[in-house]
Amino acid sequence: MTFVLFRRRARPDTISALYGTIVAQARMQCFYRDYAVADTVNGRFDLIVLHLALVLERLAAEPALKGLAQALFDRFWQDMDDNLRQMGVGDLSVPRRMRDLGEAYYGRLRAYRAALTGAACDAALAEALARNVYSGRRTDAARRLAAYVRAAVGELAAQAAEALARGAVRFPDPRAVALPAC
């Protein structure tokens, strides 16, 4: 069973399962209803990036899953390219739009990494989320989303590398996360 970890290339069905779970979690209606994330292209992008970043950070903690992380990352960018084209962005504009998305992705990734290295109950993560997901508005929703992200980090850390290598990833139920007291 551990041989799955040592494959040179991730199987397409494994990548599809991981990416599908990330997208499904990011599209849960409670994020848009209860967490007040804007139900727009940008809001959906922000939640997909957030969940993808969390999974990629977990995969990075396992050296044997480096190839899986790269394949998942590549799948995300292929999806972004496909979505731009489906939305009617012309072939000549796609590279510029992809560069803009890349800058947005890496900016968010840096902010989330820095915020997640802080204390378990701090304002840094809520501030990063408020800036990136809520367009700078400081809200209780950003604090609640920060609590969800902390719960997701814990849930992902508890998952076995073998399960991740098979494409099985779990996130906490966002409906069960309450606004933190601190």
Secondary structure, DSSP 8 states (H G I E B T S, - for coil): -GGGGG-SS--HHHHHHHHHHHHHHHT-HHHHHTS----SHHHHHHHHHHHHHHHHHHHHT-GGGHHHHHHHHHHHHHHHHHHHHHTT--TTTHHHHHHHHHHHHHHHHHHHHHHHTS-TT-HHHHHHHHHHTSTT---HHHHHHHHHHHHHHHHHHTS-HHHHHTT------GGG------
